[in-house]
Amino acid sequence: MLVPVREERRTLGNPGEQVDTPANSAVSGRTRCLSLAAGGQLAWSEFGRRHGYPVLYFHSQGGSRLEGQLLHEAAVAAGFRLIAVDRPGIGLSSFRPLTGHSQFNTDLIALIDHLDLETVALLSWAGGGPFALAFAQQYPNRVSSVNMMSPFPVMPDSESALSRILLAGLRGAIYLRHSLLSRRVEHYMDRARERLCYSDRKQFDNPGVRRILRQDALEASRQGGRGVAFDSAMSFRKWDFDPAGVVAPVHLWQGGADTLSVPCSALRLHAVLSGAVLHTVARQGHLFFTTSADDIFRACRQALAQRD
């Protein structure tokens, strides 16, 4: 079942500006919800070219589908259709607690089948990476390539009783912080800026980028802090799949000055994924893709050419 929620036009430019593209060739922020067979709903927004090759986008930990706005203009220019999905409890997707990254695959395959898509490329940011890899590992024939931006692979080898207690404490702290986010969103944004490197702060101070990140934070907490807490804690859980089983081409993109997803994380993941290509973007940070997304979509295009 397809439930229309809202349709908006967004851009990275100054507030009030719109991308001047034909309505039948580009989409920006069109949101829909799919009723799932197991109950609840899955929400997604589309950006980029309406009839372009589909790219499934996995938002960062604690983010939402609205992150796709940051990639809209690059997706339009490259001719890709960006499908950004809310994970359970985030934005407009119904909450359910996940204990493994692969458990989200049933929702994703339902969406892909509903949209009648044979294959898709996968694109993730930070904590969305393990979810992308889990899907690529389980459905190799449906994935043309995987691009991971600023990956955040903690990849614990096991989960002890102590680690589960600590994880519960982390969820509690995140829950409290995001339950009050709507009242203190500007304070939250200022604190987030403090953790960024110099190049990221320059991007963050772009009015269009800051506006999108602010909207994204509020949308992630639309249902309160529970969904954000569980989603963020998934970044610290043991993976329930074998990344060595991913056969699609994988590209890792890491800002050399990133202070959030540090370069050593990408190096560790590069060692685990046989054949993966690591791209280090010099002097750029966590938000490098707001100016370097063209290279990422070029890698998607090259992977498609090699399949053909």
C-alpha positions, 0 to 999 in steps of 0.5 A: 500500500502506498500512502502519500505523505508530502511533497517538497522541493529543497536545495542546498542554496539559500533559503527560499530558492528552488532547483529550476528543473522540469517536474517530470525529470527531477524530484526533491523530497517526495515522501511516501510510506509503504505498509509492511506485511508484518505491520507498521510502515516504511517511509522513504523520500526521493531525490535526483532524477525521477527516471534515473538509475535507482540508488538506495540511500542509508542515512547516518546513525541518528539521521533520517531520510532527509539527508538525501537533500544534501545529494540531490543536486549531484544526483540530478547532474549525474542522472541518478534516482536517490531513494532515501529510507527511514530506518525503524523508529526514525522519521515516519517509519514505524518503530521496532527494535532491531538486534541485527543489521540484517533484520532491516533487509525484509523492509528494504526488499519489500520496498524494492519489489514494490517499486519494481526495481531489478537492481539498485546501487547502495549509498551510505553515510557513517552508521548506515554502512553496516545496513548497506553491507548487510543488504548487499551480502544477502541479496547479491543479485539485486545490488550493482555497487556499494559506496560508503561515505565516512564509514563508522565500522566499530565491528565488535567481535562479540557482545558480553553481558557488560557490553550489553549493559553499556549499550543500554546506558548509551541508548538511555543517554541518547533517548534523553537528549533527543526527547528534548531536541525540538526545544533545544535544536539550536543548542544541539546544532551548535554542539554538533558544530564544535565536534567538526574539523575546520573544513566541516565547519565551513560546510556546516556554516553554509546556510543551506547545509545547516538548514538541511542538517537541522531539518534532518535532526528534527525529523529523526526525532519526530517520534521522540528519542526512542528510535534515534537511541536504538538506531545509534546504538546499532553502530556498536553492535556485533554484525550479524552477517559476514562482510566477506560475503559481499560480492558487489564492488565496494568503494569507501570514501573517507575525508582525511581530516574527518574527526567523527569517522576517523580514517583508521575506521575506513582502513579497518573496513578496507582490510575486511572487504576484499577488493574494496577501493578506498578513496581518501579525500585530502583536507576534507572531513565528515561532510566532504560529499557536499562538494565531492558527490560527483566522484561518488556517482561517477563510481556508481556509473563505472560499476554499472558499465562493468556489469554491462 
